[in-house]
Amino acid sequence: MFDLANEGFVVLLIGLAGGILLGLAARLGRFCTLGALEDVLYSHNDIRLRMWAVAIGVAMIGVHVLVGLGIIDLSAVGILSDKWNPVASIVGGLLFGYGMALSGNCGYGALARLGGGDLRSFVIVLVMGLAAYATLSGPLAYLRIWVFPQVQAEATPSLSVLAEQSFSLPAGMAGIVIGLVILGFAVAPKRMREDRPAMFWGAVVGLAVMAGWGGTAWVAHTSLGAVSVQSHTFSAPVGEAMLYAMTASGQTLSFGLGSVAGVWIGAFIGSLIKGHFRWEACEDPRELKRQIFGAGMMGVGAVIAVGCSIGQGLSAMAVLSYGAPVTLISIVLGAAFGLRQLIEGFHQPAE
């Protein structure tokens, strides 16, 4: 059995390994939330969106195989322990998506770009982490709790558990079936099956998310619940990493710290492999102002929605959280509105 120090170190390594894979996927596989939306809306190319679906399908299948084997107990998953607040999912998702469009990246994407030398992303990461912690446990927390109170749920809010309760279909089997359907949809077009790098990196992202859930579940079981069962998300953990950088002696090692560091390391390695590493800075004050404002919106929105595009769009989707599809759709709508506003703003007709 681990002692507390070793448990923190083990989950840090689990987060680090998965984060490195996610960073590599961003730089080598061009896995990107906002990029996928831009491709679909303005280039009529759905390959990167289907990469997302591959990642969701692989993660969902993997997680529910582990559920069926008894390695993951869905009732111990932190994101499933609170009663779902649909309004919070919608409002938080819209805020995050709109902020993502203004910033030009989500938290995960900003970390990946930072690994390639983009100093503009450093500003986005800092502002988003600060805004997330201010909303989670800082001055904005009082307002958040008043507007969006969280209540402990009596039952685990997971669609796979609902299937088990309603149709006597084992939760693990229900999740596997749904994951296979999503994966089948993702790879249905021949153009997707022929794009092997897209298939590969989508699967890598899904496996990284699955490994996060499975690894932390194993440590939690071995340590008798000393650590929480979680997977990758890039809102509050960014703020946590900032706190650790300033007050390491007063903080403990965690999965989130490893995940954030891992994405940066993986993206740095990937940018070197591709020969894309170069220092970049923002030369337009208006652009920087927009990115700072968007990063703040992302931090606030992610905390309200209990996760970012990765935390809700992949990690929560993998465990079939009730709120994950609603939050993901809200993020997409917010981002689409933001992108449209930006593009139309740059092409205003002359009076």
Buried (B, 14 or more C-beta within 10 A) or exposed (E): EBEEEEBBBBBBBBBBBBBBBBBBBBBBBBBBBBBBBBBBBEEEBBBBBBBBBBBBBBBBBBBBBBBBEEBBBBEBBEBBBBBBBEEBBBBBBBBBBBBBBBBBBBBBBBBBBBBBBBEBBBBBBBBBBBBBBBBBEBEBBEEBEEEBEBEEEEEBBBBBBBBBEEEEBBBBBBBBBBBEEBBEBBBEEEEBEEBEEBBBBBBBBBBBBBBBBBBBBBBBBBBEEBBBBBBBBBBBBBBBBBBBEEEEEEBBBBBBBBBBBBBBBBBBBBBEEEEEBEEEEBEEEEEBEBBBBBBBBBBBBBBBBBBBBBBBBBBBBBBBBBBBBBBBBBBBBBBBBBBEEBEEEEEEEEE
